[in-house]
Amino acid sequence: MNWIELPDDHPTPSLVVDAQRVDRNLRRMQDYCDTHRLHLRPHTKTHKSIPMARRQIAHGAQGLTVAKVGEAQQMSAASSDLFIAYPAIGPQRLLRLEKLAKELAGQQGGQLAIGVDSQKAAQGIADAATKAGVPIGIMVDLDVGFHRTGTETTQEAIELCTWVSQQAGLRFRGLMCFPGHILPNASPQSWADYHDAIAGVVDRLRALSIDVPVVSGGSTPTAMESHRNPILNEIRPGTYIYNDWNEVSLGVASIDDCAARVIATVVSVPTKSKFILDAGSKTFSSDRNCVDADSGFGKVVEFPEAKVSRLSEEHGEVIFPENYSGPRPSVGDRLWVIPNHICVCVNLQNTFYLHQDGLLQELAVDARGLLV
Ligand SMILES: Cc1ncc(COP(=O)(O)O)c(C=O)c1O
């Protein structure tokens, strides 16, 4: 598929998203989920955009995932079925949660759930639910090997699930996990361990007559292999909508699948071996590549041999390897860059340009910078 031709006066640096590629990425994931009878609840952290969330719902997503309550408030414009995959701790979040729970309860099919890994977090949500006068769903977060959040042992998980199922204001909805440690070509044993960590909890809950309606996993690298863990009935990939250089490096996406790219201008060619782009850490973030940390801060599409070697706020420094004898850019040239980590890049932009049917439309990044 051809990439986009921009008009000469298009501003740089800016983030440009190709709708045709977005739809292809969404269709592929939705088809996979439909084939394997999995609900798709995409994480909107990647795009933070209400129109993009609506596109995911239109393709067949069950509902949406967010990290923060403020993001949930934004995304309620796209779906009334929301999951906050992050504990809502602190009075600011709980107050917003109370308001949101009430709003969603009044909507057709409205439901709200939150992931927690402690009784303290669940207690705060129970109090918010009581104040709101509507129940709030709880998904208990299991650590299945990524070692970030999540209950560490089966016993801890059972105690928390049991406690949640006894609270009047809460509805125990099931289990969530984030398998960030499972990468492409993971061993059958890693997948078996991932399955067993959840199955041990589900079996014991069933023995206690506690129903587990939802088992939610998934990340973009594992998404299309989710059938290898048949206990899952929902996945929450986020990055798949746009993809990025990390996903290409991992081998789960091709360059052609990268639907969001930064257009940048060469503002200086100080030596033969390097050039400077008008996009630095203010545009890309300093995330290193997840496969090869020394490979640079993204990929310049027109110069794949070059390395984005150093970022300062407004400068992206790109160097050619020694003995490089190919073409070089000139001051004023515009180049496309695929960021290492598109989610963080999106969060740095006020707006992005959506390319659809030959037209470019500037859209707000609706849920950017929402820390609460
Ligand atoms: C809890 C949770 N669920 C889902 C995702 C989506 O994963 P990915 O970015 O690999 O698509 C993330 C990403 O960080 C996450 O933290």
The ligand as a Tripos MOL2 file, in Angstrom:
@<TRIPOS>MOLECULE
LIG
   16    16     1     0     0
SMALL
NO_CHARGES

@<TRIPOS>ATOM
      1 C1         -2.9270   -3.5220   31.5460 C.3       1 LIG1
      2 C2         -2.6430   -3.4350   30.0820 C.ar      1 LIG1
      3 N1         -3.4790   -4.0370   29.2090 N.ar      1 LIG1
      4 C3         -3.2760   -3.9740   27.8750 C.ar      1 LIG1
      5 C4         -2.1940   -3.2890   27.3440 C.ar      1 LIG1
      6 C5         -2.0060   -3.2380   25.8380 C.3       1 LIG1
      7 O1         -0.8390   -3.8870   25.4310 O.3       1 LIG1
      8 P1         -0.0600   -3.4810   24.0910 P.3       1 LIG1
      9 O2          0.4840   -2.1060   24.3160 O.co2     1 LIG1
     10 O3          0.9950   -4.5220   23.9530 O.co2     1 LIG1
     11 O4         -1.0210   -3.4990   22.9900 O.co2     1 LIG1
     12 C6         -1.3050   -2.6520   28.2260 C.ar      1 LIG1
     13 C7         -0.1310   -1.9500   27.7050 C.2       1 LIG1
     14 O5          0.6930   -1.4250   28.4060 O.2       1 LIG1
     15 C8         -1.5250   -2.7230   29.6210 C.ar      1 LIG1
     16 O6         -0.7000   -2.1360   30.4950 O.3       1 LIG1
@<TRIPOS>BOND
     1     1     2 1
     2     2     3 ar
     3     2    15 ar
     4     3     4 ar
     5     4     5 ar
     6     5     6 1
     7     5    12 ar
     8     6     7 1
     9     7     8 1
    10     8     9 2
    11     8    10 1
    12     8    11 1
    13    12    13 1
    14    12    15 ar
    15    13    14 2
    16    15    16 1
@<TRIPOS>SUBSTRUCTURE
     1 LIG1         1 GROUP 0 **** ****
